[in-house]
Amino acid sequence: MIERIGNDPSNFWTYDDETGLVDLSRGAGRGKRLTVETTTGPIQLNPDTSAMIIVDMQNFFLSPAVRPRAKPQEPTPAEGAVEALLGTGIQAARSRGIRIVWLNWGLTDEDLMIMPPAVMRTFGPYDSSRNDMSNAVPSQPGMIRTKNLEGGRVLMKGSWNAAIYGPLESKLQTDSSDNPLSVTSKPDVLIHKNRTSGLCLSNTEFEKFLEDNGIKTLLFAGVNTDQCVGGTLMDACSKGYDCVLLRDASATGTPFGASETWEWNVTNCWGWVTTCKAFADGVTL
């Protein structure tokens, strides 16, 4: 039996209780529905109303000059996410005609003037371990991270550290004479944000782009899973977007099982979890 989920005639899913298929395509015609396996069963989406959101894959977070490996012989989780995107994820989106949006930090001087202290704290304006900690509430070892207070202006729009990480920057695809699009591809979009989430404020550039282009389904990748990727995903879910986490193309350096916790929550609360390979293996019907 097919069950309709959602009462808005322009914003609903259908669920097939025999196959477990959740159709997110909102009535798209034949040939416009891509079926993708997830950890909880198949979903069906409309490529014309879907986008791959690649969050914060910038030099500040990925370049070895800024983030050297803790153990030289072991790749970082972020390197694994880069490899998944370069190897499978980006090409899978392009071949399906799914828009790629690069959602990055890109601060301006005006942003700094009005940025509240709760957001400034993210960048480590003070050293939380400087004071006498003898009376502090106990926490697990390794819970408190000392940030570099001498880092200066970081993630400013137009700066090197805010630029897309080199190997991925070469994949940025625009509709120009020196970088022509394929038949199925749409030009990439680069959008800057000034908060952890690209959707936490009202009427952000990111939200306006999604609304103007009728995009309803978001496939998330990037760093960090438990910070900017997850924050944007949660806000997207609250605003009614369909959320799919590309597990192998998302990463974090946070310990204590942060990636698994986010995967659990996305699986059970906010959407679906899949991989770049499963996405690439999806079947169009």
Backbone torsions as a table, in degrees:
resi	resn	phi	psi	omega
1	MET	NA	139.1	178.5
2	ILE	-94.0	123.5	180.0
3	GLU	-110.8	133.3	177.7
4	ARG	-89.2	134.2	-179.9
5	ILE	-117.5	115.2	-176.9
6	GLY	107.6	136.1	-175.9
7	ASN	-98.2	-11.2	179.0
8	ASP	-76.1	121.9	-177.6
9	PRO	-63.3	-16.7	178.8
10	SER	-103.2	-2.4	-175.7
11	ASN	-147.5	86.8	-177.9
12	PHE	-148.6	160.6	170.9
13	TRP	-114.4	167.9	166.8
14	THR	-128.1	148.5	-178.5
15	TYR	-126.7	127.6	177.6
16	ASP	-98.5	110.2	-174.7
17	ASP	-73.8	-10.8	176.5
18	GLU	-83.8	-42.4	-177.1
19	THR	-100.2	-16.1	-175.8
20	GLY	78.4	7.4	-178.1
21	LEU	-73.2	128.5	172.0
22	VAL	-105.3	116.5	-177.0
23	ASP	-95.0	114.3	-179.4
24	LEU	-99.9	4.1	-170.3
25	SER	-76.8	-10.4	176.2
26	ARG	56.3	48.2	174.1
27	GLY	84.0	16.8	178.5
28	ALA	-61.8	146.2	-178.0
29	GLY	-75.0	173.9	179.9
30	ARG	-61.0	141.9	-176.7
31	GLY	86.3	-3.3	-179.3
32	LYS	-119.9	16.4	-177.8
33	ARG	-123.2	118.5	-179.7
34	LEU	-101.1	121.5	179.8
35	THR	-96.9	125.6	-176.3
36	VAL	-127.3	133.7	175.5
37	GLU	-78.2	140.8	175.5
38	THR	-127.1	-178.7	-178.9
39	THR	-68.2	-15.6	-178.9
40	THR	-118.7	11.8	179.5
41	GLY	123.6	177.2	-174.0
42	PRO	-78.0	147.5	170.0
43	ILE	-124.7	156.8	179.5
44	GLN	-126.4	128.1	-177.6
45	LEU	-129.3	162.7	177.2
46	ASN	-101.8	113.1	-178.5
47	PRO	-56.4	-30.9	-178.5
48	ASP	-68.0	-22.8	-179.4
49	THR	-117.0	26.0	179.8
50	SER	-122.7	157.2	176.6
51	ALA	-148.5	144.4	170.9
52	MET	-91.8	122.7	-177.4
53	ILE	-105.1	110.9	179.9
54	ILE	-102.3	112.8	-168.5
55	VAL	-102.3	125.5	167.3
56	ASP	56.6	32.4	175.0
57	MET	-82.0	68.8	-172.4
58	GLN	-114.7	162.4	-178.5
59	ASN	-56.1	-37.1	-177.8
60	PHE	-59.3	-32.5	-177.1
61	PHE	-99.0	-19.1	-170.2
62	LEU	-121.9	-28.0	-174.7
63	SER	-65.7	133.4	176.7
64	PRO	-59.2	-22.1	178.1
65	ALA	-67.1	-25.3	-179.9
66	VAL	-106.8	-37.4	-175.8
67	ARG	-123.4	71.9	178.6
68	PRO	-65.5	153.6	177.9
69	ARG	-63.1	137.8	174.9
70	ALA	-65.0	-38.4	175.1
71	LYS	-122.8	110.0	-172.3
72	PRO	-51.1	-30.5	-176.2
73	GLN	-85.4	-6.6	-176.6
74	GLU	-114.3	122.0	176.8
75	PRO	-61.7	147.5	176.6
76	THR	-79.0	159.7	174.8
77	PRO	-55.3	-37.0	179.9
78	ALA	-64.5	-37.3	177.0
79	GLU	-62.0	-37.5	177.1
80	GLY	-63.5	-39.5	178.6
81	ALA	-65.9	-40.4	177.1
82	VAL	-60.4	-44.4	-179.3
83	GLU	-62.6	-40.1	179.3
84	ALA	-64.0	-39.7	178.7
85	LEU	-69.9	-44.2	-179.3
86	LEU	-68.8	-37.8	-175.7
87	GLY	-77.7	-36.5	-172.0
88	THR	-139.1	-48.6	-166.5
89	GLY	-60.0	-51.7	-176.1
90	ILE	-64.1	-46.0	180.0
91	GLN	-63.9	-35.9	178.1
92	ALA	-61.8	-42.8	177.9
93	ALA	-64.7	-45.4	-178.5
94	ARG	-60.7	-45.6	-176.4
95	SER	-66.2	-21.7	178.7
96	ARG	-93.9	-2.8	-176.7
97	GLY	73.0	25.0	179.7
98	ILE	-91.3	129.7	-177.3
99	ARG	-64.1	139.8	174.2
100	ILE	-107.7	125.8	178.5
101	VAL	-115.8	122.6	175.2
102	TRP	-94.4	109.0	-176.0
103	LEU	-105.5	106.8	-170.0
104	ASN	-126.6	152.0	165.0
105	TRP	-58.7	138.8	175.8
106	GLY	-162.2	82.3	-171.7
107	LEU	-82.4	150.3	174.0
108	THR	-117.8	167.9	177.4
109	ASP	-61.6	-33.9	177.2
110	GLU	-65.1	-39.4	177.0
111	ASP	-58.7	-42.6	-177.9
112	LEU	-65.9	-33.0	-178.2
113	MET	-69.1	-31.3	-175.5
114	ILE	-109.4	2.5	-177.5
115	MET	-68.3	126.4	-179.9
116	PRO	-72.2	157.0	-177.6
117	PRO	-60.8	-30.7	-179.7
118	ALA	-63.5	-30.8	176.7
119	VAL	-83.1	-38.3	179.2
120	MET	-60.1	-30.6	-179.1
121	ARG	-58.4	-30.5	178.3
122	THR	-54.9	-33.9	-175.6
123	PHE	-91.6	7.2	173.3
124	GLY	70.9	55.3	-179.4
125	PRO	-73.0	-12.3	177.6
126	TYR	-145.0	159.8	-178.4
127	ASP	-95.8	108.6	-175.8
128	SER	-71.2	-8.9	-178.5
129	SER	-104.6	6.4	-175.7
130	ARG	-72.5	-37.8	-175.3
131	ASN	-73.8	167.7	174.7
132	ASP	-60.6	119.0	-174.6
133	MET	-97.2	9.9	-174.1
134	SER	-63.7	-27.8	-178.9
135	ASN	-102.6	6.5	-178.1
136	ALA	-68.9	151.5	175.4
137	VAL	-65.8	129.7	-177.2
138	PRO	-62.1	148.0	174.9
139	SER	-142.1	168.9	-179.4
140	GLN	-64.5	150.1	175.8
141	PRO	-58.4	137.8	179.0
142	GLY	82.7	4.6	-177.4
143	MET	-74.4	-32.9	-176.6
144	ILE	-99.7	122.8	-179.7
145	ARG	-105.3	128.4	176.8
146	THR	-82.2	124.9	-179.1
147	LYS	-96.1	157.3	-179.0
148	ASN	-79.3	106.3	-177.5
149	LEU	-77.9	-8.9	-179.1
150	GLU	-101.3	15.2	-175.0
151	GLY	-68.6	-20.0	178.7
152	GLY	74.2	-156.3	-178.2
153	ARG	-75.5	114.4	-178.3
154	VAL	-119.4	151.3	176.1
155	LEU	58.9	32.3	174.7
156	MET	-81.5	137.7	-178.8
157	LYS	-55.0	130.6	179.1
158	GLY	90.5	-7.5	-179.2
159	SER	-85.1	163.2	179.1
160	TRP	-63.2	-43.0	-174.5
161	ASN	-70.2	-18.2	177.7
162	ALA	-92.2	-6.7	-179.0
163	ALA	-72.4	154.6	175.7
164	ILE	-60.4	136.8	-179.4
165	TYR	-53.8	133.2	-171.3
166	GLY	-39.5	-59.3	-179.1
167	PRO	-58.3	-30.3	178.5
168	LEU	-85.7	-31.9	179.5
169	GLU	-59.3	-33.3	179.5
170	SER	-67.3	-15.7	178.9
171	LYS	-92.2	-7.2	178.1
172	LEU	-60.2	125.7	-172.3
173	GLN	-120.0	118.5	179.3
174	THR	-120.3	164.7	-178.5
175	ASP	-89.7	73.2	-179.5
176	SER	-126.1	164.6	-176.1
177	SER	-65.7	-29.3	-179.1
178	ASP	-91.4	-3.2	179.4
179	ASN	-146.0	66.9	-173.6
180	PRO	-67.4	149.4	178.4
181	LEU	-82.1	153.4	172.2
182	SER	-75.1	173.3	-176.9
183	VAL	-59.9	-39.9	-175.2
184	THR	-90.7	-16.0	-172.6
185	SER	-79.3	152.7	171.1
186	LYS	-113.3	151.5	-178.8
187	PRO	-61.7	141.3	175.7
188	ASP	-65.5	159.8	178.1
189	VAL	-126.0	132.7	175.5
190	LEU	-109.1	119.2	-178.7
191	ILE	-124.8	134.5	179.0
192	HIS	-98.9	146.8	176.7
193	LYS	-126.2	161.4	179.2
194	ASN	-126.1	19.8	175.5
195	ARG	-141.1	168.0	176.8
196	THR	-55.6	-43.4	178.0
197	SER	-99.9	141.1	176.4
198	GLY	-81.8	0.1	-176.5
199	LEU	-128.6	6.8	-173.5
200	CYS	-73.4	-31.9	177.7
201	LEU	-89.3	159.3	179.4
202	SER	-78.9	142.7	173.2
203	ASN	58.1	42.0	176.8
204	THR	-71.0	163.1	177.6
205	GLU	-57.7	-39.3	179.9
206	PHE	-64.2	-46.9	-179.1
207	GLU	-64.6	-39.7	178.6
208	LYS	-62.5	-39.6	178.4
209	PHE	-62.6	-46.3	-179.1
210	LEU	-61.4	-44.7	-179.0
211	GLU	-66.9	-44.0	-177.8
212	ASP	-64.0	-28.3	-176.9
213	ASN	-103.3	7.7	176.1
214	GLY	63.9	29.8	-177.5
215	ILE	-84.5	129.3	-177.0
216	LYS	-119.1	-27.1	-174.5
217	THR	-114.3	127.3	-174.9
218	LEU	-119.6	126.2	174.5
219	LEU	-104.1	116.6	-170.2
220	PHE	-97.9	136.8	172.7
221	ALA	-142.6	166.0	173.6
222	GLY	125.9	-162.4	179.7
223	VAL	-134.0	149.6	-12.5
224	ASN	-93.6	145.9	-176.8
225	THR	-53.3	-42.2	-173.9
226	ASP	-93.4	7.6	-179.5
227	GLN	-126.3	-95.3	-174.4
228	CYS	-71.8	-37.3	176.4
229	VAL	-65.3	-53.4	-177.5
230	GLY	-65.4	-39.1	179.7
231	GLY	-62.2	-43.2	178.5
232	THR	-67.9	-39.2	179.7
233	LEU	-62.5	-45.2	180.0
234	MET	-61.5	-44.8	179.8
235	ASP	-66.2	-36.6	177.6
236	ALA	-62.2	-43.9	178.0
237	CYS	-60.9	-43.7	-179.5
238	SER	-64.2	-28.0	179.2
239	LYS	-88.8	-0.5	173.2
240	GLY	99.6	8.0	177.0
241	TYR	-82.1	151.6	172.9
242	ASP	-79.9	132.0	-173.9
243	CYS	-119.9	126.7	178.4
244	VAL	-127.0	123.0	178.8
245	LEU	-95.0	121.5	172.7
246	LEU	-83.2	97.4	-169.2
247	ARG	-57.5	-45.5	-175.7
248	ASP	-78.8	-13.8	179.2
249	ALA	-101.9	9.5	176.5
250	SER	-122.6	144.7	-174.9
251	ALA	-153.7	160.1	173.6
252	THR	-151.3	152.3	174.5
253	GLY	-95.0	1.3	179.6
254	THR	-67.9	131.0	178.2
255	PRO	-80.4	-163.4	174.4
256	PHE	66.5	30.1	175.4
257	GLY	71.0	30.9	-175.7
258	ALA	-61.5	-43.5	-178.3
259	SER	-63.7	-42.9	-179.3
260	GLU	-65.7	-37.8	178.5
261	THR	-63.0	-42.9	179.4
262	TRP	-68.6	-39.5	177.3
263	GLU	-61.0	-41.3	179.1
264	TRP	-61.2	-46.8	-177.5
265	ASN	-67.6	-41.1	177.3
266	VAL	-63.4	-44.0	-179.7
267	THR	-59.3	-41.9	-171.2
268	ASN	-101.2	-14.7	-174.7
269	CYS	-127.5	-43.1	-164.2
270	TRP	-114.2	-3.5	-180.0
271	GLY	160.4	-128.2	-175.1
272	TRP	-138.7	157.0	177.7
273	VAL	-123.1	132.4	176.8
274	THR	-146.3	-170.6	179.9
275	THR	-126.8	165.4	178.1
276	CYS	-62.8	-36.8	179.4
277	LYS	-65.7	-45.1	178.3
278	ALA	-62.3	-37.8	176.8
279	PHE	-62.8	-46.0	179.4
280	ALA	-65.6	-30.6	-178.8
281	ASP	-84.1	0.1	-178.8
282	GLY	-58.2	151.7	-175.7
283	VAL	-112.7	130.3	177.6
284	THR	-87.7	130.2	180.0
285	LEU	-120.3	NA	NA
